[in-house]
């Protein structure tokens, strides 16, 4: 027993020292390591957009209930801001007619959203010291607001006011930027979802004709304001802190199953007791693997795709959670799957850039009578044309009469001839060309197909 106690203590000291050294390296690099560091700094009432957004959500909430389910009834359609992927189709005249009535009732919401967009901060009432158990109702409210803003933009475009439509699109992309200030990975993914809603609306708006130069420039500037790779870095750093805090709770035998409620494979309750007492040294080893996996995720997610080839080889591999599941069960539980998350963010960043390019193309056509022969010509005209984040080169572009094709080659960096990948990807959602399934890293990200 004495020998076993000495071995237990020695292993605990050894692995514990390694964990503390890794935490010191993380802190020395300027990254947060305790949950108190996640809480954003205080914001004054005049700075904070949060309460204005929530007031706007209170106005539209009674009319947004149908957006919660794809199985909405016909009556629900008349009472909700139907979104193409969910309850209805924005191109359906009956849906548009129902929207016009709702927009008149809820016009005050748009005023509040416009006021909120002008404020520099978004700080909710979330208590980040209990981040794993935190309830985030504001995220759903912000998503409903994006439906409302998107419908508002389409309505303005239907009335022939492209400048007003562009301003409403700007409000939607500003909404995503504000949501992204919440220091959680789920907030980053919601920002991506809001961008998807607004990209669909932008496609509808631009199909009606060019946006006037002043409003197009302001919208393009808003699109360029959100750096998804800086956002990814912060979000994965925050996820790491939440995991560090959870390991501490486990070793104090203070972890409760509610903290992992909803996860696919929560560990059995006995694991908490084992990690708190007889397996405490192993819990340090598990945490060391967690810290290394998360550092790789932080570096990978913060690097635009075209620059990832220069990363160390170990960072390219997603966390092999199946390999860690038995030896490091808490790591396997806590580390999000990097691949799908990074692909979603990559596609969203590419989508913003495609909108910026499409805005310029429509402006060029309105001024010259035809689309430019190349994106280089558009750039020479003075429009800031972004490049494809996956290659660092020009988007694939061609023009034919009154139409153009514009796309990013996507994650596989191969030109698939404009064959689109579904964006956003859902298991039950067919690709735009009606393929039943499509791998998320295959196909191109094509303007006008989401």
VEXVO-65709 format. One record per residue: residue in one letter; z, y, x of N, C-alpha, C in turn. Coordinates in steps of 0.001 Angstrom, whole numbers, padded with zeros to 6 digits, always signed. Each point is the difference from the previous one (the first is absolute). Example, Ala and Ser with C-alpha at 12.3 -4.5 7.8 and 13.67 -1.06 7.14 Angstrom:
A+007800-005690+013190+000000+001190-000890+000000+001200+000900S-000720+001050-000350+000060+001190+000820+000730+001090-000770
END
This chain:
X+000000-001209+000825+000000+001209-000825+000000+001268+000865X+000779-000074+001091+000036+001149+000900-001374+000220+000619X-000631-001109+000443-001330+000104+000592-001013+000555-001008X+000068-000494-001240-000911+000491-001031+000228+001493-000256X+001284+000404+000013+000307+001408-000202-000552+000863+001114X+000089-000500+001242-000520+000761+001138-001526+000133-000075X-000649-001111-000364-001464+000049-000136-000404+000974-001099X+000715-000073-001121-000296+000885-001135+000163+001463+000408X+001099+000305+000679+000259+001381+000424-001026+000464+001032X-000351-000893+000928-000958+000370+001046-001384+000285-000584X-000432-000866-000916-001304+000225-000626+000000+001272-000840X+001107+000249-000686+000105+001221-000790-000097+001242+000875X+000688-000021+001145-000062+001130+000924-001406+000170+000572X-000631-001114+000359-001325+000047+000621-001036+000584-000960X-000115-000597-001204-001006+000466-000946+000375+001357-000571X+001295+000237-000194+000425+001305-000491-000352+001109+000970X+000146-000267+001315-000338+001003+001003-001506+000293-000029X-000796-001047-000191-001447+000204-000073-000390+000841-001219X+000649-000268-001131-000284+000784-001195+000377+001458+000220X+001173+000242+000572+000441+001381+000231-000921+000718+000980X-000499-000718+000996-000931+000605+000953-001305+000384-000693X-000471-000864-000900-001226+000290-000734+000196+001205-000925X+001160+000079-000618+000294+001142-000864+000074+001294+000806X+000566-000071+001197+000057+001198+000850-001392+000461+000380X-000879-000950+000324-001376+000373+000342-000696+000674-001185X+000257-000533-001183-000598+000589-001199+000521+001410-000228X+001312+000181+000125+000595+001325-000203-000469+000982+001073X-000101-000468+001239-000451+000881+001090-001429+000470-000213X-000790-000801-000732-001380+000383-000294-000081+000994-001159X+001154+000350-000563+000036+000990-001071-000134-000567-001393X+000052-001332-000136-000137-000623-001313+001383-000200-000624X+000103+000024-001328+001295-000226-000654+000451-001447+000142X+001312-000187+000084+000557-001356+000068+001132-000206-000992X+000463+001060-000686+001035-000139-001023-000498+000641-001290X+000510-000512-001122-000541+000435-001291+000260+001477-000267X+001069+000547+000536+000274+001422-000221-001137+000874+000524X-000730-000514+000989-001104+000777+000577-001247-000009-000887X-000008-000849-001040-001168-000058-000880-000019+001144-000997X+001175+000495-000381+000071+001028-001026-000685+001272+000479X-001018+000466-000731-000673+001235+000407+000980+001176+000001X-000277+001033+000763+000889+001163+000013+000048+000655-001373X+001059+000729-000297+000109+000653-001307-001169+000944-000259X-000321+000154-001271-001072+000912-000403+000558+000947-001054X-000324+001257+000124+000427+000968-000997-000797-000208-001287X+000510+000561-001085-000692-000102-001280-001405+000581+000092X-000129+001087+000741-001299+000644+000125-000988-000821+000825X+000521-000853+000889-000868-000837+000849-000387-001304-000673X+000889-000536-000818-000116-001379-000459-000896-000115-001234X-001024-000841+000116-000930-000220-001115+000480-001091-000955X+001000-000755+000393+000400-001208-000729+000309+000281-001470X+000848+000985-000268+000456+000222-001372-001128+000524-000889X-000913+000764+000563-001153+000441-000786-000873-001193-000397X-000217-000912+000950-000779-001201-000328+000693-000824-001089X+001322-000156+000105+000716-000786-001004-000044+000679-001370X+000052+001331-000039-000139+000715-001271-001382-000241-000599X-001018+000001+000842-001352-000285-000483-000106-001427-000519X+000642-000939+000699-000027-001408-000433+000687-000169-001350X+001061+000759-000240+000680-000071-001299-000936+000390-001135X-000920+000919+000285-000930+000449-001035-001026-001079-000319X-000568-000619+001021-001082-000966-000251+000512-001409-000241X+001264-000282+000329+000507-001378-000055-000212-000666-001362X+000253+000693-001131-000218-000679-001286-001437-000439-000220X-000938+000646+000691-001411-000331-000177-000524-000926+001086X+000854-000413+000917-000459-000801+001129+000389-001457-000117X+000614-000375-001122+000544-001357-000073-001073-001076+000082X-001199+000275-000509-001047-001008+000042-000435-000349+001398X+000240+000901+000967-000435-000232+001371+000832-001048+000708X+001048-000490-000657+000848-000993+000657-000556-001411-000123X-000967-000210-000852-000458-001364-000241-001498-000031-000217X-000659-000992+000572-001428-000162-000253-000243-000608-001379X+001075-000450-000658-000143-000612-001327+000314+001015-001095X-000262+001266+000284+000289+001048-000979-000846-000190-001247X+000565+000340-001148-000730-000104-001249-000899+001221-000180X-000873-000063-001004-000857+001146-000280+000835+001230-000313X+001137-000214-000698+000868+001129-000321+000577+000612+001272X+000336-000853+000977+000518+000508+001270-001032+000892+000688X-001280-000384-000114-001044+000777+000661-000025+001437-000498X+000279+000167-001262-000016+001346-000567+001239+000793+000408X+000977-000674+000619+001252+000660+000335+000248+000072+001502X-000973-000375+000793+000258-000050+001438-001159+000606+000773X+000314+000385+001231-001047+000445+000916-000565-001250+000656X-000984-000611-000666-000504-001297+000450-000678+000134+001346X+000293-000945+000880-000578-000034+001332-000952-001187+000079X-001137+000188+000635-001059-001000-000013+000426-001408+000342X+000944-000179+000957+000396-001347+000396+000978-000611-001000X+000572+000809-000882+001076-000497-000839-000406-000084-001465X+000213+001076-000738-000088-000092-001448-001359+000341-000582X-000771+000756+000698-001271+000433-000563-000953+000448+001076X-001117+000497-000432-001052+000411+000928-000231+001486-000183X+000126+000769+001084-000179+001435-000095-001401+000385-000471X-000964-000893+000133-001358+000323-000448-000182-000260-001496X+000994-000581-000660-000078-000307-001430+000181+001298-000797X-000988+000394-000823+000109+001268-000759+001241+000056-000881X+000407-001140-000593+001179+000007-000864+001267+000266+000806X+000047-000559+001200+001152+000245+000862+000033+001467+000409X-001171+000558+000338-000066+001409+000385+000470+000892-001150X-000396-000333-001229+000383+000805-001156+001515-000026-000195X+000605-001179+000157+001452-000097-000119+000688+000824+001076X-000573-000009+001197+000581+000771+001096-000008+001500-000293X-001086+000486-000572-000100+001444-000249+001129+000474-000904X+000321-000816-000999+001095+000366-000892+001331+000008+000737X+000214-001002+000823+001254-000072+000757+000126+001148+000987X-001103+000357+000645+000043+001069+000996+000407+001327-000630X-000441+000213-001235+000403+001233-000677+001508+000003-000264X+000533-001160-000385+001435-000090-000267+000830+000172+001274X-000530-000493+001111+000782-000090+001234-000394+001049+001032X-000621+001090-000439-000511+000986+000957+001098+000597+000867X+001222+000078-000511+001100+000554+000786+000245-000841+001255X-000267-001295-000063+000221-000871+001162-000866+000430+001171X-001229+000397-000286-000899+000400+001082+000510+001260+000694X+000568+000911-000751+000570+001206+000609+001141-000360+000947X+000845-000921-000431+001123-000414+000841-000485-000700+001273X-001024-000847-000138-000543-000707+001161-000613+000985+000981X-000679+001017-000518-000596+001007+000882+001095+000753+000769X+001087+000342-000679+001117+000646+000687+000596-000927+001063X+000141-001278-000345+000582-000970+000941-000876-000164+001234X-001326-000017-000193-000913-000228+001129+000105+001093+001046X+000449+001200-000436+000097+001129+000926+001288-000032+000815X+000908-000896-000340+001273-000057+000716-000118-000926+001212X+000705+000305+001079-000207-000742+001250+000727-001328+000094X+000963-000264-000877+000841-001181+000162-000011-000873-001250X+000315-001281+000185+000236-000923-001106+001220-000820+000377X+001130+000281-000603+001240-000714+000301+000617-000473-001309X-000027-001306-000196+000551-000574-001220+001507-000183+000130X+000604-000615-001011+001444-000240+000007+000347-001381+000538X-000956-000680+000615+000230-001346+000520+001092+000007+001059X+000903-000986-000099+001066-000170+000990-000472-001056+001001X-000378+000442+001181-000609-000911+000975+001022-000839+000748X+001287+000311-000156+001007-000841+000647+000078-001371-000663X-000620-000150-001161-000081-001298-000661-001469-000304-000274X-000802+000135+001046-001454-000017-000179-000523-001311-000585X+000577-001157+000413-000503-001267-000519+000277-000131-001495X+001096+000588-000455+000332-000078-001416-000354+001245-000765X-000706+000927+000635-000294+001278-000651-000967-000193-001164X+000247+000747-001058-000901+000035-001150-000835+001266+000126X-001301-000139-000149-000913+001112+000271-000833+000326-001242X+000634+000454-001079-000769+000270-001227-001034+001090+000176X+000223+000898+000966-000944+001115+000165-001379-000479+000428X-000075-001170+000623-001296-000475+000456-000919-000325-001176X+000551-000650-001021-000822-000283-001174-000397+001290-000709X+000916+000951-000061-000325+001266-000645-001138+000710+000735X+000034-000050+001321-001059+000645+000776-001344-000692-000221X+000033-001325-000171-001251-000702-000267-000569+000410-001353X+000868+000127-001023-000482+000466-001295-000588+001403+000097X+000626+000848+000810-000540+001347+000181-001404-000049+000595X-000230-000952+000899-001346-000089+000604-001041-000354-001055X+000347-000874-000971-000931-000303-001083-000324+001276-000787X+001045+000740-000304-000170+001230-000774-000883+001007+000744X+000260+000190+001289-000785+000959+000783-001460-000450+000081X-000219-001293+000218-001361-000516+000105-000775+000233-001293X+000641-000284-001122-000644+000229-001298-000272+001491-000205X+000942+000844+000436-000184+001448-000124-001220+000467+000788X-000195-000564+001192-001154+000372+000818-001300-000415-000677X-000020-001207-000554-001206-000478-000681-000309+000875-001216X+001052+000384-000730-000195+000857-001167-000611+001344+000399X+000515+000604+001063-000554+001281+000455-001463-000149+000390X-000325-001120+000655-001387-000239+000393-000889-000192-001223X+000501-000700-001024-000767-000188-001232-000308+001332-000673X+000895+000966+000184-000220+001328-000583-000899+000865+000878X-000473-000553+001106-000906+000729+000873+000679+000906+000995X+001318-000106+000129+000735+000861+000929+000354-000806+001251X-000941-000106+000924+000211-000809+001199+001047+000611+000933X+000128+001320-000002+001017+000626+000828+001399-000369-000453X+000211+000037-001324+001298-000394-000548+000257-001484+000245X-001024-000819-000147+000145-001436+000254+000424-000247+001447X-000601+000743+000937+000355-000164+001410+001453+000385+000250X+000458+001068-000661+001390+000412+000178+000942-001067-000516X-000360-000658-001089+000854-001068-000530-000025-001230+000901X-001145-000281+000582-000035-001079+000994+000938+000326+001165X-000034+001253+000418+000888+000419+001095+001463-000255-000360X+000377+000265-001250+001381-000245-000426+000359-001482+000143X-000946-000884-000316+000271-001427+000113+000198-000441+001433X-000826+000503+000906+000157-000375+001403+001246+000649+000608X+000384+001175-000493+001260+000603+000434+001174-000832-000491X-000126-000570-001198+001040-000887-000537+000217-001188+000932X-001096-000608+000458+000115-001124+000937+000684+000436+001287X-000352+001181+000488+000623+000496+001234+001501+000207-000174X+000406+000493-001152+001425+000188-000242+000731-001339-000113X-000599-000950-000710+000608-001332-000111+000210-000606+001381X-000953+000227+000891+000054-000585+001346+001168+000530+000819X+000645+001088-000445+001164+000502+000724+001218-000906-000157X+000028-000827-001037+001109-000938-000171-000074-001032+001127X+001073-000184+000761-000089-000803+001224+000106-001505-000223X-000829-000532-000891+000014-001430-000277-001438-000507-000046X-000178-001254+000357-001343-000576-000001-000578-000032-001410X+000841-000251-000994-000499-000046-001374-000537+001369-000416X+000584+001080+000527-000505+001333-000302-001383+000208+000612X-000196-000520+001206-001318+000089+000639-001045-000745-000817X+000377-001174-000502-000948-000779-000793-000288+000681-001334X+001011+000681-000569-000265+000747-001219-000943+001163+000283X+000168+000653+001141-000941+001068+000367-001422-000553+000043X-000152-001203+000541-001326-000642+000015-000507-000238-001422X+000893-000458-000884-000403-000274-001381-000432+001285-000703X+000745+001082+000219-000366+001285-000595-001350+000456+000541X-000218-000173+001293-001302+000338+000577-001124-000786-000662X+000260-001274-000306-001014-000808-000672-000341+000550-001377X+001019+000413-000746-000224+000608-001311-000838+001270+000139X+000385+000847+000953-000691+001271+000161-001418-000186+000555X-000202-001012+000840-001349-000268+000508-000928-000401-001136X+000510-000801-000938-000795-000382-001162-000362+001234-000820X+000987+000887-000189-000262+001237-000740-001003+000884+000741X+000125+000096+001323-000928+000808+000794-001428-000506-000136X-000154-001318-000071-001335-000570-000180-000594+000457-001329X+000818-000026-001070-000470+000486-001306-000395+001472+000083X+000842+000807+000631-000239+001435+000058-001280+000310+000776X-000154-000596+001176-001171+000302+000828-001290-000534-000609X+000106-001002-000862-001210-000492-000660-000566+001035-000967X+000826+001010-000370-000444+001062-000899-000638+001160+000740X+000054-000026+001324-000622+001077+000754+000905+000525+001091X-000516+000923+000811+000775+000494+001137+001172+000867-000445X+000997+000057+000855+001149+000873-000196-000279+001303+000749X+000324+001157-000573-000232+001270+000709+000645+000005+001377X-000622+000692+000928+000432-000012+001401+001488+000324+000189X+000545+001061-000599+001414+000307+000270+000935-001136-000410X-000200-000539-001203+000868-001082-000478-000228-001286+000792X-001251-000260+000394-000283-001191+000802+000694+000081+001350X+000013+001175+000598+000648+000174+001304+001504-000193-000109X+000602+000562-001055+001448-000162-000198+000348-001474-000225X-000819-000690-000790+000238-001422-000252-000142-000812+001288X-001021+000283+000786-000187-000717+001264+001171+000245+000941X+000526+001215+000020+001159+000306+000845+001217-000805-000443X+000193-000133-001319+001125-000807-000504-000173-001466+000390X-001204-000494-000099-000264-001394+000364+000325-000274+001464X-000165+001008+000840+000244-000179+001438+001475+000183+000375X+000844+000406-000945+001380+000341+000337+000884-001230+000203X-000329-001108-000630+000861-001184+000098-000505-000919+001095X+000804-000157+001053-000323-000899+001109+000612-001359-000311X-000836-000934-000430+000529-001297-000426+000603-000796+001152X-000377+000294+001227+000530-000777+001123+001361+000532+000445X+000210+001282-000111+001338+000544+000191+000902-000477-001143X-000543-000018-001202+000737-000509-001153+000390-001460+000217X-000916-000813+000495+000284-001414+000250+001094-000171+001038X-000068+000797+001059+001015-000098+001050+001395+000262-000570X+000128+001067-000782+001300+000335-000561+000472-001065-000993X-000932-000504-000810+000374-000977-001014+000494-001301+000630X-000692-000476+001033+000435-001236+000650+001288+000209+000794X+000191+001183+000548+001285+000288+000648+001131-000062-001023X-000235+000529-001186+001024-000032-001043+000290-001430-000434X-001053-000811-000153+000211-001398-000350+000848-000706+001055X-000227+000338+001263+000783-000606+001078+001477+000357-000144X+000289+001254-000317+001396+000423-000149+000667-000746-001141X-000709-000181-001098+000566-000727-001139+000345-001429+000404X-000880-000614+000797+000281-001349+000480+001183-000055+000943X+000105+000982+000888+001149+000062+000913+001297+000071-000799X+000002+000838-001016+001191+000146-000832+000319-001301-000725X-001037-000704-000438+000230-001262-000707+000601-001053+000927X-000478-000074+001238+000601-000934+000953+001490+000296+000179X+000352+001283+000056+001409+000358+000111+000800-000475-001192X-000559+000137-001210+000694-000480-001197+000160-001512+000019X-001039-000689+000470+000071-001462+000057+001128-000448+000921X+000116+000629+001161+001047-000424+000946+001402+000357-000476X+000084+000962-000930+001297+000315-000597+000248-000831-001261X-000932-000912-000293+000040-000803-001219+000041+000910-001227X-000671+001141+000093+000004+000982-001079-001342+000056-000719X-000986-000785+000453-001309+000005-000660+000121-000674-001354X-000631+000550-000964+000028-000569-001344-001432-000303-000408X-000158-001033-000792-001358-000436-000329-000788+001051-000761X+000700+000952-000640-000732+001042-000711-000838+000838+000958X+000388+000030+001284-000735+000785+000975-001388-000566+000260X-000163-001294-000265-001313-000607+000220-000575-000505-001315X+000489+000545-001093-000485-000400-001306-001499+000270-000108X-000723-000988-000497-001428+000178-000187-000844-000481+001162X+000613-000284+001156-000775-000525+001112-000364-001455-000276X-001131-000399+000539-000536-001320-000321+000910-001130+000460X+000548+000113+001205+000806-001094+000542+001304+000529+000576X+000938+000452-000843+001285+000456+000529+000753-001169+000616X+000746+000241+001065+000743-001084+000632+001140-000459-000891X+000439-001243+000139+001134-000465-000797+001259+000780+000363X+000906+000225-000970+001216+000784+000275+000820-000531+001167X-000055-001318+000237+000801-000556+001091-000442+000547+001356X-001276+000427+000095-000478+000529+001277+000773+001245+000399X+000361+000840-000983+000765+001204+000308+001329-000372+000649X+000673-001002-000571+001298-000429+000535-000169-000591+001397X-001038-000827+000177-000236-000606+001303-000289+001068+001061X-000834+000985-000367-000337+001049+000957+001193+000903+000289X+000910+000118-000947+001173+000849+000209+001007-000657+000931X+000034-001328+000022+001064-000679+000753-000558-001004+001013X-000253-001271-000360-000373-000955+001052-001324+000293+000682X-000948+000596-000718-001320+000267+000592-000183+001467+000382X+001072+000720+000210-000122+001413+000359-000881+000212+001243X+000159-000804+001083-000907+000196+001144-001473-000136-000391X-000287-000977-000878-001388-000190-000417-000490+001181-000827X+000905+000655-000729-000417+001168-000778-000477+001110+000927X+000614+000124+001195-000468+000996+000971-001389-000359+000512X-000210-001292+000260-001327-000421+000458-001042+000267-001083X+000347-000292-001253-000883+000291-001121-000316+001498-000048X+001017+000845+000172-000216+001440-000054-000876+000487+001146X+000137-000627+001163-000835+000394+001134-001471-000271-000317X-000285-001144-000616-001373-000294-000404-000483+001004-001038X+000896+000382-000898-000346+000991-001022-000379+001332+000647X+000824+000458+000948-000267+001282+000645-001323-000018+000753X-000300-001110+000639-001262-000098+000743-001195-000029-000950X+000142-000737-001102-001095-000061-000975-000241+001371-000618X+001080+000719-000299-000158+001306-000629-000543+001043+000979X+000371-000101+001278-000565+000932+000984-001504-000211+000104X-000429-001263-000020-001443-000265+000019-000672+000579-001238X+000662-000146-001154-000561+000529-001241-000096+001520+000045X+001035+000659+000529-000010+001460+000102-001169+000465+000855X-000177-000619+001155-001076+000416+000899-001374-000270-000605X-000152-001154-000631-001289-000362-000593-000347+000944-001154X+000966+000202-000908-000260+000795-001196-000248+001465+000319X+000568+000487+001108-000152+001410+000360-001307+000285+000722X-000773-001042+000287-001221+000165+000785-001229-000152-000889X-000882+000994-000062-001227-000145-000788-000792-001225+000451X-000719-000647-000903-000682-001259+000330-000891+000074+001227X-000742+001080+000159-000948+000078+001113+000693+000015+001347X+001307+000326+000038+000730+000068+001267+000880-001222+000243X-000007-000963-000913+000926-001127+000119-000380-000983+001098X-001246+000017+000429-000411-000926+001056+000766+000252+001293X+000516+001223+000182+000718+000335+001226+001468-000395-000053X+000466-000494-001146+001400-000397-000114+000249-001303+000762X+001244-000236+000447+000319-001286+000635-000309-001160-000942X-000413-001136+000525-000444-001117-000852+001025-000443-001030X+001292+000009+000353+000991-000536-000936+000094+000840-001268X-000387+001252+000096+000110+000881-001165-001095-000316-001013X-001112-000567+000443-001096-000279-000914+000349-001118-000978X+000873-000889+000420+000343-001123-000867+000993+000451-001062X-000292-000332-001270+000965+000267-001052+001235-000854+000278X+001151+000443-000512+001225-000782+000195-000227-001403-000565X+000145-001019+000823-000241-001372-000446+001239-000491-000743X+000117+000428-001239+001228-000255-000740+000206-001484-000264X-001082-000753-000176+000162-001427-000216+000648-000658+001211X-000344+000473+001207+000588-000564+001214+001472+000385+000136X+000373+001153-000586+001364+000498+000136+000907-000452-001136X-000579-000564-001049+000752-000194-001227+001249-000841+000190X-000094-001065+000798+001169-000859+000179+000891+000511+001123X-000587+000441+001090+000826+000448+001111+000595+001371-000199X-000708+000888-000711+000459+001379-000217-000206+000357-001473X+000802-000563-000889-000258+000154-001437+000139+001431-000509X+000919+000789+000560+000148+001376-000477-001210+000830+000421X-000506-000231+001212-001216+000684+000429-001159-000344-000932X-000143-001278-000311-001074-000423-000892+000145+000624-001379X+001250+000240-000414+000254+000604-001302-000332+001485-000014X+000374+000710+001071-000033+001457-000011-001310+000612+000466X-000714-000657+000911-001208+000626+000550-001127-000069-001025X-000476+001154-000496-001151-000034-000906-001224-000541+000739X-000920-000585-000749-001223-000503+000610-000860+001190+000405X-000212+000151+001278-000654+001193+000526-001450+000112-000437X-000726-001118+000030-001438+000043-000234-000402+000696-001287X+000422-000508-001179-000408+000646-001255+000444+001451-000112X+001193+000326+000533+000483+001379-000072-000896+000914+000830X-000282-000410+001235-000822+000853+000867-001423+000112-000537X-000528-001088-000584-001342+000063-000572-000055+000979-001166X+001051+000002-000807+000032+000918-001138+000008+001448+000490X+000813+000271+001004+000082+001359+000525-001308+000389+000682X-000601-000929+000749-001279+000291+000649-001067+000369-001033X-000069-000766-001076-001009+000265-001020+000245+001338-000677X+001270+000318-000211+000317+001277-000645-000386+001163+000900X+000308-000113+001289-000380+001064+000938-001519+000151+000050X-000716-001116+000028-001465+000057-000008-000514+000603-001304X+000677-000328-001116-000408+000540-001292+000113+001511-000051X+001084+000546+000545+000133+001467+000055-001151+000617+000799X-000327-000617+001115-001073+000542+000832-001357-000085-000698X-000210-001071-000764-001257-000114-000746-000119+001108-001039X+001109+000332-000652-000041+001086-000986-000351+001319+000682X+000601+000249+001150-000313+001231+000737-001490+000071+000344X-000548-001124+000444-001430-000013+000328-000850+000189-001250X+000384-000660-001111-000770+000108-001239+000018+001431-000541X+001140+000678+000124+000071+001404-000412-001041+000833+000751X-000092-000204+001297-000960+000746+000811-001435-000322-000360X-000260-001285-000291-001361-000386-000356-000448+000672-001295X+000896+000050-000990-000363+000643-001265-000191+001507+000184X+000825+000600+000846-000168+001427+000274-001341+000271+000680X-000339-000847+000954-001262+000165+000735-001183-000091-000963X+000059-000955-000891-001110-000177-000947-000129+001211-000924X+001167+000553-000427-000066+001156-000898-000602+001217+000697X+000176+000086+001328-000521+001143+000729-001401-000197+000542X-000400-001265+000231-001300-000259+000640-000979-000754-000892X+000462-000436-001170-000905-000696-000909-000138-001476+000261X+000565-000497+001089-000076-001428+000323+001163-000338+000918X+000332-001280+000047+001062-000438+000908-000496+000069+001440X+000887+000177+000973-000434+000058+001402-000553-001345+000464X-000804+000059+001031-000573-001232+000547+001057-000859+000688X+001064+000634+000491+001050-000732+000704+001309+000763-000117X+001091-000663+000318+001297+000670+000002+000082+001015+001133X-000759-000218+001062-000032+000973+001093-000563+001334-000494X-001006-000053-000858-000568+001217-000575+001042+000703-000865X+000750-000794-000784+001063+000588-000828+001045+000677+000880X+000343-000622+001095+000996+000579+000923-000537+001304+000599X-001260+000008+000327-000607+001216+000564-000005+001157-000991X+000053-000326-001288+000026+001047-001022+001372+000659-000103X+000992-000550+000716+001328+000598+000008+001061-000802-000724X-000374-001125-000609+000980-000816-000720+000678-000965+000967X+001322-000115-000116+000764-000906+000861-000161-001430-000518X-000828-000776+000667-000291-001367-000439+000836-000969+000832X+000917-000736-000619+000789-000966+000774-000834-001209+000400X+000486-000739+000977-000671-001231+000423+000734-001205-000583X-000607-001141+000132+000561-001248-000527+001223-000395+000837X+001161-000120-000637+001226-000323+000751-000069-001378+000644X-000857-000887-000509-000051-001362+000534-000817-000099+001280X-000910+000947+000222-000864-000069+001180+000032+001270+000837X+000452+001094-000583-000080+001283+000690-001402+000586-000006X-000914-000630-000717-001388+000460-000072-000309+000530-001399X-001220+000456-000205-000375+000545-001299+000109-001062-001100X+000316+000447-001218-000147-000868-001157-001467-000411-000127X-000233-001131-000644-001367-000398-000306-000471+000862-001175X-001141+000639+000167-000474+000957-001008-001514-000068-000107X-000468+000085-001235-001436+000151-000238-000173+000729-001325X-001070+000757-000109-000274+000760-001216-001357-000393-000543X-000087-000012-001334-001271-000332-000643-000111+000813-001285X-000807+001024+000028-000208+000824-001183+001290+000676-000455X+000436-000351-001202+001183+000639-000585+001267-000817+000216X-000039-000931+000916+001169-000851+000227+000193-000218+001490X+001192-000442+000370+000269-000331+001400+000934-001194+000062X-000014-000663+001131+000917-001105+000277+000872+000402+001178X+001303-000217-000145+000951+000403+001033+001104-001031+000051X+000243-000555+001189+001094-000980+000071+000538-000155+001416X+001234-000493+000038+000647-000431+001239-000251-001489+000168X-000132-000453+001229-000265-001428+000230+001243-000852-000220X+001170+000613-000141+001198-000754-000345+000643-000718+001165X+001000-000821-000350+000859-000597+001012-000728-000957+000933X-001071-000636-000478-000704-000940+000886-000969+000705+000941X-000125+001336-000139-000864+000855+000832-001460-000464+000002X-000386-000752-001014-001378-000498-000112-000653+000673-001204X-001209+000484+000182-000742+000588-001104-000496-001131-000902X+000634-000132-001177-000371-001048-000945-001029+000485-001012X-000715+001060+000378-001078+000479-000854+000469+000710-001258X+001219+000508+000024+000517+000694-001179+000565-000925-001049X+000235-001261+000351+000657-000918-000931+001475+000375-000069X+000481+000423-001165+001338+000611-000027+001128-001007-000029X+001093+000425+000562+001262-000702-000127+000705+000624-001194X+000759-000780-000753+000729+000567-001137+001095+000913+000514X+000140+001160-000611+000992+000964+000476+000598+000723-001178X+001272-000160-000333+000943-000865+000697-000214-001456-000388X+000499-000908+000820-000242-001423-000207+001076-000587-000891X-000407-000741-001023+000939-000735-000827-000579-001388-000224X+000876-000997-000079-000479-001367-000141-000848-000166-001261X+000413+000671-001100-000698-000201-001259-001140+000981-000205X-000198+000904+000947-001026+001027-000165-001264-000390+000756X-001127-000175-000696-001231-000345+000708-000491+001166+000846X-000775-000304+001005-000608+001042+000818-001007+000769-000846X-000374+001214+000433-000916+000812-000807-001328-000671-000311X-000467-000911+000863-001270-000662-000294+000229-001325-000733X+001208-000147-000578+000389-001138-000842+000209-001288+000756X+000088+000053+001320+000410-001210+000712+001393-000388-000462X+000274-001271-000071+001314-000428-000490+001090+000287+001014X-000272-000226+001272+001006+000256+001031-000668+000656+001197X+000794+000675+000784-000516+000595+001229+001168+000154+000958X-000179-000423+001242+001050+000190+000985+000179+001473+000269X+001267+000402+000211+000286+001424+000120-000606+000625+001249X-000303-000796+001026-000554+000584+001218-001510-000207+000093X-000636-000386-001116-001441-000184-000002-000644+001038-000914X-001237+000335+000289-000697+000989-000802+000226+001401+000525X-000662+000959-000634+000061+001404+000397+000784+000796-001035X+000519+001131+000426+000711+000901-000913-001012+001052-000422X-000500-000135-001204-001183+000738-000441+000397+001115-000962X-000466+001202+000283+000260+001124-000884-000591-000279-001390X+000839+000206-001025-000473-000127-001368+000132-001381-000601X+000675-000949+000699+000110-001359-000562+001412-000341-000427X+000970+000932+000175+001357-000372-000433+000280+000514-001398
END
